[in-house]
Amino acid sequence: MLVDGKWTADWHPVQAKDEKGGFVRQVSGFRNWVTPDGAPGPTGEGGFAAEPGRYHLYVAYICPWASRTLIGRSLKGLKETIGVSVVEPVLTREGWRFGDYPGATADTVNGASYMHEIYTRADPHYTGRATVPVLWDRKRGTIVNNESADILRMMNDGFGSLATRTIDLYPPARREAIDSFNARIYPGLNNGVYRAGFATTQLAYEEAFLDVFATLDWVDGELGERDFLFADHPTEADIRLFVTLVRFDAAYHGLFKCNLRRLADYPRLRRFVRRMHDWPGVAETVSLDHIKRGYYSIASLNPTGIVPVGPAQEMLF
């Protein structure tokens, strides 16, 4: 991580632990918002008005949090408005790196070699981990926000007339239900798989493991035979669910020891993943190769670096 703007140690997935040895995720440090007129958003300061070509998104295809924002950008018709740089899938001794791995890109905005350089450009004394996604402001030369939940909401309504109005990821009539769903699946599933995979004690692992499958069983029942959770199109709740499910059999089931059942054992959830993947603009945000290469490059979980050949893509979507 960075300490006072200096890279201090080799990358390691466990950021902090609780008293049971459980994984604790870092709190995002940049929380400004893009708004149609540049007024302040729910957090942070104002001055980030929606303008074409002003903002740039840094992502990793392996990362479910970053994939949320990529899907939002695509579904809201913002691909011509917001540029994208994609880091390589393999985690290096200095974390995320830009390069020429298939599907990855160079950093054409700041010319950085590593993601941590983006953070120190925004704050030369930054202390913390250099995570993705990051929404960058070309005009002010700084990070707007590095919290995926915020960025996804910005994609929906922060860019005003620059975004398409044909799909609403956070429809007013369903916001209470969406917020309630999000609050339940985050600890049990979205972050639950990481709590299982990065646990440092048996107790912490087993608690997370049980939470993961209790949440999957609950979501399976909530979804039922519907195409999507709260509308006739994807909302942010569907996006949050999809990005974890699409990685489940490829990474979390084996590497993270979430092996009670596979996604393939939940026919309704599997159909949901296929419907989401087939929705226009979603498939281009998913790279099974990056997902497997990235997760299985975590040396503390997979010292040999061997990447499994399966699962077959047709088993996932």
matplotlib code that plots the C-alpha trace (Angstrom):
import matplotlib.pyplot as plt

x = [0.0, 0.9, 2.1, 2.5, 2.7, 5.4, 4.9, 5.9, 5.5, 4.6, 0.8, -1.2, -4.9, -5.6, -5.9, -7.0, -8.4, -11.0, -10.7, -11.8, -9.2, -11.9, -11.2, -11.9, -12.2, -10.7, -13.0, -12.9, -11.0, -12.3, -16.0, -16.8, -19.6, -20.2, -23.5, -25.2, -24.4, -21.4, -23.3, -22.1, -23.3, -24.2, -20.6, -17.5, -17.2, -18.7, -17.1, -17.4, -19.9, -20.9, -19.0, -18.2, -14.7, -13.8, -13.9, -11.9, -12.6, -9.8, -10.9, -9.9, -12.0, -11.2, -12.7, -16.5, -16.5, -15.0, -17.3, -20.3, -19.2, -18.3, -21.8, -23.4, -21.3, -22.5, -26.2, -26.4, -24.9, -21.8, -19.1, -18.4, -18.5, -16.3, -13.0, -11.6, -8.2, -8.0, -5.2, -3.6, -5.3, -2.2, -1.4, 2.2, 4.5, 3.2, -0.4, -2.4, -0.3, -1.1, 0.3, -0.2, -1.9, -4.8, -7.8, -5.7, -4.6, -1.9, -2.8, -3.4, -4.4, -1.6, 1.0, 1.2, 2.7, 1.0, -2.4, -0.8, 0.7, -2.8, -3.4, -0.3, -1.0, -4.3, -2.7, 1.2, 0.8, -1.9, -2.0, -4.0, -4.4, -4.6, -7.9, -10.1, -12.5, -11.3, -13.2, -10.6, -11.2, -8.9, -9.8, -8.8, -6.2, -7.6, -9.6, -13.3, -14.3, -13.1, -16.2, -18.0, -21.4, -21.1, -19.8, -22.6, -25.1, -23.3, -23.5, -27.3, -28.1, -24.9, -24.4, -27.8, -28.6, -25.3, -26.7, -29.6, -33.0, -34.2, -33.1, -33.2, -30.8, -32.3, -36.0, -37.6, -40.5, -38.2, -35.4, -36.4, -36.5, -33.2, -31.5, -32.8, -31.6, -28.2, -27.8, -28.4, -26.3, -23.2, -22.0, -23.3, -22.4, -20.6, -18.1, -18.9, -16.9, -13.9, -14.5, -14.3, -11.4, -9.2, -10.1, -7.1, -8.8, -11.1, -13.9, -13.9, -13.9, -16.8, -18.9, -18.3, -19.0, -22.3, -23.3, -22.4, -24.7, -27.5, -27.5, -27.4, -30.4, -32.3, -31.6, -32.6, -36.0, -36.4, -35.6, -38.0, -38.9, -38.6, -36.1, -34.8, -35.3, -37.2, -38.0, -38.4, -34.8, -31.6, -31.3, -28.3, -29.4, -29.2, -25.7, -24.5, -25.7, -24.5, -20.9, -20.5, -22.4, -20.5, -17.3, -18.6, -17.8, -14.7, -13.0, -14.9, -16.0, -12.5, -9.9, -12.0, -13.3, -17.0, -17.5, -20.8, -22.6, -21.8, -23.8, -24.6, -26.6, -28.9, -30.9, -32.8, -29.6, -27.8, -30.6, -30.4, -26.7, -27.4, -30.1, -27.8, -24.9, -27.1, -28.5, -27.0, -23.7, -23.1, -21.1, -18.3, -17.7, -16.9, -13.6, -13.5, -9.8, -9.0, -11.1, -9.3, -5.8, -6.3, -7.7, -5.3, -2.3, -2.9, 0.2, -1.0, -3.9, -2.3, 1.5, 2.1, 0.2, -1.5, -4.7, -7.5, -8.7, -12.4, -15.2, -16.5, -17.9, -21.2, -21.7, -21.6, -23.5]
y = [0.0, 3.7, 5.4, 9.2, 8.7, 6.0, 2.4, 0.4, -3.3, -6.1, -6.3, -8.5, -9.1, -8.9, -5.2, -5.4, -8.1, -8.0, -9.7, -13.0, -12.9, -11.8, -9.7, -6.0, -3.9, -0.5, 2.5, 4.5, 7.8, 10.0, 10.7, 13.7, 13.5, 14.4, 16.3, 17.8, 21.4, 20.8, 21.3, 19.2, 15.6, 13.6, 13.7, 15.7, 19.0, 20.5, 21.7, 18.4, 19.3, 16.8, 17.5, 15.2, 14.0, 15.4, 12.2, 8.9, 5.6, 3.3, -0.3, -4.0, -6.6, -9.1, -6.7, -6.9, -3.4, -1.9, -4.0, -2.4, 1.0, -0.4, -1.9, 1.4, 3.3, 1.0, 0.8, 4.6, 5.2, 7.0, 5.2, 8.2, 10.6, 8.7, 7.2, 3.9, 2.5, -1.2, -2.6, -6.0, -8.9, -10.2, -8.5, -7.4, -6.6, -3.0, -3.9, -3.0, -2.4, -0.9, -2.9, -4.9, -8.0, -8.8, -6.7, -4.4, -0.9, 1.7, 4.8, 7.3, 10.1, 10.2, 7.9, 5.9, 2.4, 1.4, 2.3, 3.7, 6.5, 7.8, 8.1, 10.0, 12.4, 13.2, 13.3, 13.2, 12.2, 9.6, 6.7, 3.6, 1.0, 1.9, 0.3, 0.3, 1.7, 5.3, 8.1, 10.7, 14.4, 15.4, 19.1, 19.4, 16.6, 14.6, 11.7, 12.4, 9.2, 5.7, 4.1, 1.9, 2.4, 6.2, 5.9, 3.6, 6.1, 8.9, 6.9, 6.8, 10.4, 12.5, 13.1, 14.5, 14.8, 13.2, 9.8, 7.9, 8.1, 4.8, 2.9, 3.9, 2.0, 3.5, 4.1, 6.3, 4.0, 1.1, 2.8, 1.6, -2.0, -1.7, -0.1, -2.9, -5.6, -4.0, -3.7, -7.5, -8.9, -6.7, -8.3, -11.8, -12.2, -9.3, -9.0, -12.3, -14.2, -12.1, -12.6, -16.3, -16.2, -13.9, -15.2, -15.8, -18.1, -21.1, -19.3, -16.3, -18.5, -20.6, -17.6, -16.0, -19.3, -19.8, -16.2, -16.6, -19.6, -18.3, -15.2, -17.1, -19.2, -16.1, -14.3, -17.4, -17.3, -13.5, -13.7, -16.6, -16.8, -13.1, -11.9, -9.1, -8.1, -4.8, -3.8, -5.1, -4.1, -4.3, -1.9, -1.3, -4.3, -6.6, -5.2, -5.7, -9.3, -10.1, -9.1, -11.5, -14.4, -14.3, -14.8, -17.5, -20.7, -19.4, -18.0, -18.0, -21.6, -23.0, -20.3, -18.7, -22.1, -21.2, -24.8, -25.9, -25.4, -24.0, -21.3, -24.1, -25.7, -22.7, -22.9, -19.6, -17.7, -19.3, -18.1, -14.7, -14.5, -15.5, -12.8, -10.2, -11.3, -11.1, -7.7, -5.2, -3.7, -6.1, -9.0, -6.5, -5.8, -9.4, -11.2, -14.7, -14.8, -11.7, -13.0, -16.3, -14.9, -12.2, -14.2, -17.1, -14.7, -14.0, -15.7, -15.9, -18.1, -19.8, -20.0, -22.0, -19.5, -22.3, -21.1, -23.7, -24.5, -24.6, -23.9, -24.1, -20.7, -22.2, -23.3, -19.7, -17.8]
z = [0.0, -0.1, 3.1, 2.8, -1.0, -1.0, -2.0, 1.0, 0.5, -1.9, -2.6, -0.2, -0.3, 3.4, 4.2, 7.9, 10.2, 12.9, 16.3, 14.8, 12.0, 9.5, 6.4, 6.7, 3.5, 3.2, 3.2, 0.0, 0.4, -2.5, -2.4, -4.6, -7.2, -10.8, -11.1, -14.1, -13.0, -10.8, -7.5, -4.5, -4.4, -1.3, -0.1, -0.8, -2.6, -5.7, -8.9, -10.9, -13.6, -16.3, -19.5, -22.4, -22.5, -19.0, -17.0, -17.3, -15.6, -14.4, -14.1, -13.9, -15.6, -12.8, -10.2, -9.5, -8.0, -11.1, -13.3, -11.7, -13.1, -16.5, -16.8, -15.6, -18.2, -21.0, -20.0, -19.7, -23.1, -21.7, -23.6, -25.8, -22.9, -20.4, -21.4, -19.9, -19.1, -18.1, -16.0, -16.6, -14.7, -13.0, -9.7, -9.4, -6.5, -6.9, -7.4, -10.6, -13.6, -17.1, -20.0, -23.2, -21.9, -24.2, -23.2, -21.0, -22.0, -21.4, -19.3, -22.1, -19.7, -17.1, -18.6, -15.4, -15.2, -12.0, -10.5, -7.3, -9.4, -10.2, -6.4, -5.8, -8.7, -6.9, -3.5, -3.2, 0.5, 0.0, 2.5, 1.6, -1.1, -4.8, -5.7, -8.7, -9.9, -10.0, -11.7, -12.8, -13.7, -16.6, -16.1, -12.5, -12.6, -9.6, -8.5, -8.3, -6.6, -5.9, -4.4, -6.9, -5.4, -5.8, -9.3, -10.4, -9.1, -11.0, -14.2, -13.7, -12.9, -12.5, -16.2, -17.0, -20.7, -21.7, -20.5, -22.0, -20.4, -21.8, -18.7, -15.1, -12.8, -9.7, -10.4, -7.7, -7.0, -6.2, -4.4, -0.9, -2.1, -4.0, -1.0, 1.2, -1.2, -1.6, 2.2, 2.5, -0.3, 0.3, 3.6, 2.9, -0.8, -2.5, 0.3, 1.8, -0.8, 0.1, 3.8, 3.1, 0.7, 2.8, 6.2, 8.4, 11.0, 10.6, 12.6, 10.4, 7.3, 8.4, 9.4, 6.0, 4.2, 5.9, 5.1, 1.4, 1.0, 3.2, 1.0, -2.2, -1.0, -0.1, -3.4, -5.3, -3.6, -4.0, -7.7, -8.4, -12.0, -12.7, -15.3, -13.1, -9.5, -9.5, -13.0, -16.6, -17.1, -15.0, -12.1, -9.9, -7.7, -10.7, -11.5, -7.9, -7.9, -11.4, -10.9, -8.0, -9.6, -12.9, -11.0, -8.6, -10.4, -12.1, -8.9, -5.6, -5.6, -5.8, -4.9, -2.1, -0.8, -1.3, -2.4, -0.9, -4.2, -7.6, -9.3, -11.8, -8.9, -8.8, -12.0, -11.5, -10.6, -13.6, -15.9, -14.4, -15.1, -18.7, -19.1, -17.7, -19.9, -22.9, -22.2, -24.8, -23.5, -20.6, -22.3, -23.3, -19.6, -18.8, -19.4, -18.1, -19.0, -16.9, -14.1, -13.9, -14.6, -12.0, -9.1, -9.5, -9.6, -5.8, -4.5, -0.9, -2.1, -5.1, -4.7, -7.9, -10.1, -12.0, -13.6, -14.0, -17.5, -16.5, -16.1, -19.7, -20.7, -21.8, -18.2, -17.1, -19.7]

ax = plt.figure().add_subplot(projection="3d")
ax.plot(x, y, z, "-o")
ax.set_aspect("equal")
plt.show()
